[in-house]
Amino acid sequence: MPMTSKEMCKLLKKNGFIEMKGGPTGHRKFFNPVSLLLFLVTAKT
């Protein structure tokens, strides 16, 4: 079974990602200041 968005957000935060402020979209943005990676997680699932 695939991860839910809640599980993915928890995993990203555990690995040093910071949740960024976003607009009223159905996505949550996470940024890692060390590796300079940006991830978008859909909030639908």
N, C-alpha and C positions, 0 to 999 in steps of 0.2 A: 504494500500500500504506500503511495507517495506521501511525502510530508505535507502537513497543513501549513498555511501561511504563518500561523502562530508558532509552530515548531521551528520553522525556518528563521523567523525573526529572533527567536530565543537563541538559536545556534549562531547566527551572525553576531549578536551582541556578545556572546560568550567568546567569540574569536576576534574581538577587538573592533568590530564595526560600530559606528555611531549612527543613530537614526537622524536623518536630516528633516528639517521642516519642509513640507510640500504643500501643494495646492489642494483643492478639493477633488483630487482624482482617486481612483480605486487602487492606487499603488502606494507602497511605502518605500522610501529611499534610504539606503544604507551606504555609508562611506567609510573606508578604512584609511586613516591618515598615514599609516606606515607603508602599505603597498599601493596606495592611491587608486584603489579599485572602488567602483560604484556598482551597487546591485539594486535592482528594482524587484520588489516582491508584490505580487498581486494580493489584494485583501479579499478576494472573492471566495477563496476556499478556506 
